[in-house]
Amino acid sequence: MEFEHIPVLYDEVMEALNIKADGTYVDGTAGGGGHASGIASRLSKEGLLIAVDRDREALEAAEKRLASYECRKKLLHTNYSDTDAIMEATEGGADGILLDLGVSSYQLDNADRGFSYMNDAPLDMRMDEGDRLTAYDVVNTYDRAELTRIIREYGEENWAARIAEFIVNARAEKEIKSTGELTEIIKAAIPAKARRTGPHPAKRTFQAIRIEVNDELGHLRQAVENLPDLLKSGGRIAIITFHSLEDRIVKTEFERRLNPCTCPKELPVCVCGKVSDVKRVTKKPVIPKASETDTNPRARSAKLRVLEKL
């Protein structure tokens, strides 16, 4: 199937990055090239776009979509947390960095990838198909306590312990091989009354397993801590999150960068000497307009936060 992904907060991202025609810009989650093509269209022949993605299919789709733009282009098959590789590619620093987190529409809609509870497929969920850990491994080998932990922490699921119990009991009878099988187990674990309200009963558990398989929060922490170091003076980093776990990490690390002082609060003046090297561009996270969420429901939970390097 064709790699399609509707870029969220497109206009807001283009404005936030404050794109210079001859600048260097990094799209750390290139996906199908939605945001990347918007950046490329604003760059001259001297401008450089670095498209990064851990999903090889996404990068191949981005390459095709970006082919017609005149700017210089580099494509990196790596994770956005690989700051050494990204820094080398920038040839001296970036004027802008974008992260559009989470799973793409293509990955959700491509049944073969095993991301969605809406299609029956092998349990996979790897963003980089070269990685070893799969959703099958998590579901069939993690013990009950570990399953409970990741479903509760990464899925923020109230029924985590019961879902983990049902998974362990089901796999004792036979291994769980498909997303369809897992979805039915989750449905059985959640009482009927609780299933009548809120999102699809499997949504939170699938999110939790996907985050575990791809170590999404670990890579995000590393990236948000280090990527601002790649920015030139006046350069900006823009990050779109889609759930509270991601947004909490971005917000916390941005605040640490804005207020790096480590002195005890009781001291009247700072003695550690640490000063901020960034300033806030968005006082509050930017959220999609109603017109966008009406046409693209997957944008509803999106939040955009932006910092500028001093």
C-alpha positions in Angstrom: 0.0 0.0 0.0 1.1 3.6 -0.5 2.6 5.4 2.4 0.0 8.1 3.3 0.2 10.2 6.4 -1.7 13.5 7.0 0.7 15.9 8.7 -0.7 17.2 11.9 -0.5 21.0 12.8 1.1 21.6 9.4 0.7 25.3 9.2 1.6 25.8 12.9 4.8 23.7 12.4 5.9 25.7 9.3 5.4 28.9 11.3 7.2 27.6 14.4 10.3 26.5 12.5 10.7 30.0 11.1 12.3 28.5 8.0 15.2 30.3 6.2 15.7 29.5 2.6 19.3 28.6 2.9 19.0 26.9 6.3 19.5 23.4 7.6 16.5 21.5 8.9 16.0 18.1 10.4 12.8 16.2 10.3 13.5 13.5 12.9 10.3 11.6 12.1 10.0 12.0 8.3 7.2 9.4 7.9 5.7 9.7 4.4 7.3 13.2 4.0 4.3 15.4 4.9 6.0 17.9 7.1 9.4 17.3 5.3 7.9 18.3 2.0 6.6 21.5 3.5 10.1 22.3 4.8 11.7 21.4 1.5 9.3 23.6 -0.5 10.6 26.6 1.5 14.3 25.9 1.0 16.5 27.1 -1.8 19.2 25.1 -3.6 21.6 26.0 -0.8 19.2 24.8 1.9 19.6 21.3 3.4 16.8 19.0 4.6 17.8 15.9 6.7 15.0 13.4 6.7 15.3 10.8 9.5 13.2 7.7 10.2 13.7 4.4 11.9 11.1 2.9 9.5 12.8 2.0 6.2 9.5 2.0 4.3 8.7 5.5 5.6 12.1 6.7 4.5 11.7 5.3 1.0 8.3 7.0 0.7 9.8 10.3 1.9 12.6 10.0 -0.6 10.1 9.7 -3.5 8.0 12.6 -2.2 10.9 14.9 -1.7 12.6 14.1 -5.1 11.1 17.1 -6.9 12.3 19.7 -4.5 15.5 21.6 -5.4 17.1 21.8 -1.9 19.9 19.5 -0.9 18.6 16.4 0.9 20.0 13.7 3.1 18.1 10.6 4.3 19.1 8.8 7.5 17.8 5.4 8.4 18.2 5.7 12.1 16.4 6.9 15.3 15.9 10.6 16.0 17.8 9.9 19.3 21.0 9.2 17.2 22.3 12.7 17.7 25.8 11.9 16.6 24.7 10.8 13.1 22.3 13.7 12.8 24.9 16.2 13.9 27.4 14.9 11.4 24.7 15.2 8.6 24.0 18.8 9.5 27.5 19.9 8.5 27.8 22.3 11.5 24.4 22.5 13.2 20.7 22.9 12.5 18.4 25.9 12.1 15.4 23.8 12.9 14.5 20.3 14.2 11.0 18.7 14.1 9.8 15.6 15.9 6.2 14.4 15.1 5.9 11.5 17.6 3.8 8.4 17.7 2.7 6.0 15.0 1.9 7.1 11.5 -1.4 6.7 9.7 0.3 4.3 7.3 1.7 2.1 10.1 -1.8 1.9 11.7 -3.6 1.2 8.4 -1.1 -1.3 7.1 -2.5 -4.5 8.7 0.8 -6.4 8.1 2.6 -4.2 10.5 0.5 -5.4 13.5 0.0 -1.9 15.0 -3.8 -1.8 14.9 -6.5 -3.5 16.9 -8.8 -2.8 13.9 -7.1 -5.4 11.7 -6.1 -9.0 12.3 -2.4 -9.4 11.7 0.7 -11.1 13.2 1.8 -9.4 16.5 4.7 -7.2 15.4 4.5 -3.4 16.0 8.2 -2.8 15.2 8.9 0.6 13.7 12.2 -0.7 12.5 11.7 -4.2 11.2 15.4 -4.9 11.8 14.8 -4.7 15.6 14.6 -8.0 17.5 11.8 -7.4 20.0 8.3 -7.8 18.7 4.8 -7.5 20.2 4.6 -11.3 20.0 7.6 -11.5 22.4 6.1 -9.1 24.8 2.7 -10.8 24.9 4.0 -14.3 25.1 7.2 -14.1 27.2 6.8 -11.2 29.7 5.6 -12.3 33.1 2.4 -11.2 34.6 3.9 -8.4 36.8 5.9 -7.0 33.9 2.8 -7.0 31.6 0.8 -5.3 34.3 3.5 -2.6 34.7 3.8 -1.7 31.0 0.1 -1.7 30.4 -0.5 0.5 33.5 2.4 2.9 32.9 2.6 3.1 29.1 -1.1 2.6 28.4 -2.5 4.4 31.6 -5.0 1.5 31.7 -7.1 1.1 34.8 -7.6 -2.6 34.1 -3.9 -3.4 33.6 -3.7 -6.2 36.2 -6.8 -7.9 34.9 -5.7 -7.7 31.3 -2.3 -9.1 32.2 -4.0 -12.0 34.0 -6.2 -12.8 31.0 -3.2 -12.7 28.7 -1.1 -15.0 30.9 -4.1 -17.4 31.2 -4.8 -17.4 27.5 -1.2 -18.1 26.5 -1.0 -21.0 28.9 -3.5 -22.7 26.6 -1.8 -21.7 23.3 0.5 -18.9 22.2 -1.1 -15.6 21.2 -0.1 -15.0 17.6 -2.3 -12.2 16.2 -3.7 -8.8 17.0 -7.2 -10.2 16.6 -6.5 -12.8 19.3 -5.1 -10.2 21.6 -7.9 -7.8 21.1 -10.5 -10.5 22.0 -8.5 -11.3 25.2 -8.5 -7.6 26.2 -12.2 -7.3 25.5 -12.9 -10.3 27.7 -10.7 -8.9 30.5 -12.5 -5.5 30.7 -16.0 -5.7 32.2 -18.9 -4.9 29.8 -19.9 -1.8 31.7 -16.4 -0.3 31.4 -16.3 -1.1 27.7 -19.4 1.0 26.9 -17.6 4.3 27.4 -14.3 5.7 26.3 -12.0 4.6 23.5 -11.8 1.1 22.0 -11.0 -1.3 24.9 -7.8 -2.4 23.3 -6.4 1.1 22.5 -4.5 1.6 25.7 -3.0 -1.8 25.8 -1.9 -1.7 22.2 -0.3 1.7 22.8 1.6 0.3 25.8 2.9 -2.7 23.9 4.0 -0.6 21.0 5.8 1.8 23.3 7.6 -1.1 24.9 8.6 -2.8 21.7 10.1 0.4 20.2 11.4 1.9 23.5 9.7 5.1 22.5 9.9 6.9 25.8 13.6 6.0 26.2 14.5 7.3 22.8 12.4 10.5 23.4 14.1 11.3 26.7 17.5 11.0 25.1 16.5 13.0 22.1 14.9 15.9 24.0 17.9 16.2 26.2 20.4 16.2 23.4 18.8 17.6 20.2 18.8 21.2 21.4 22.6 21.0 21.4 22.6 20.6 17.7 20.8 23.9 17.1 22.6 27.0 15.9 21.8 30.3 17.6 18.3 31.3 16.7 17.5 27.7 15.7 14.3 26.1 16.9 13.1 22.7 18.0 9.4 21.8 17.6 7.9 18.6 19.0 4.4 17.3 18.5 3.2 14.8 21.1 0.0 12.7 21.1 -0.4 11.4 24.7 0.4 12.5 28.2 3.4 10.3 28.6 5.2 11.9 25.6 4.1 15.4 26.5 5.2 15.1 30.1 8.7 14.1 29.0 9.0 17.0 26.5 7.5 19.5 29.0 9.8 18.4 31.8 13.0 18.5 29.7 12.1 21.8 28.2 11.6 23.2 31.6 14.9 21.8 32.8 16.6 23.5 29.8 14.8 26.8 30.5 15.7 26.7 34.2 19.0 24.7 34.5 19.9 26.1 38.0 20.6 23.2 40.4 21.0 25.3 43.6 18.9 24.4 46.6 15.6 26.4 46.6 16.5 28.0 50.0 19.5 29.8 48.6 18.7 33.5 48.0 20.8 33.7 44.8 22.1 31.2 42.3 25.7 30.0 42.9 25.9 27.1 40.5 26.3 29.4 37.6 24.1 27.5 35.2 22.1 29.7 32.8 19.6 28.8 30.1 20.7 28.5 26.5 17.1 28.5 25.1 13.9 30.6 25.2 10.3 29.6 25.0 8.5 30.2 21.7 5.1 28.8 22.8 4.0 29.7 26.3 1.3 27.0 26.1 1.3 24.0 23.8 -0.3 24.7 20.4 -3.3 22.4 19.7 -5.1 21.8 16.4 -8.0 24.0 15.4 -11.5 22.4 15.2 -11.3 22.6 11.4 -8.3 20.2 11.5 -9.7 17.7 14.0 -13.0 17.6 12.0 -11.1 16.4 8.9 -8.4 14.4 10.7 -9.6 12.9 14.0 -6.2 11.5 14.8 -5.0 15.1 15.4 -7.3 15.6 18.4 -4.7 14.8 21.1 -1.8 16.6 19.4 0.3 19.2 21.3 3.1 21.3 19.8 5.9 22.7 22.0 8.7 24.9 20.7 12.0 26.2 22.0 14.6 28.6 20.4 18.3 28.4 20.9 19.9 31.6 22.2 
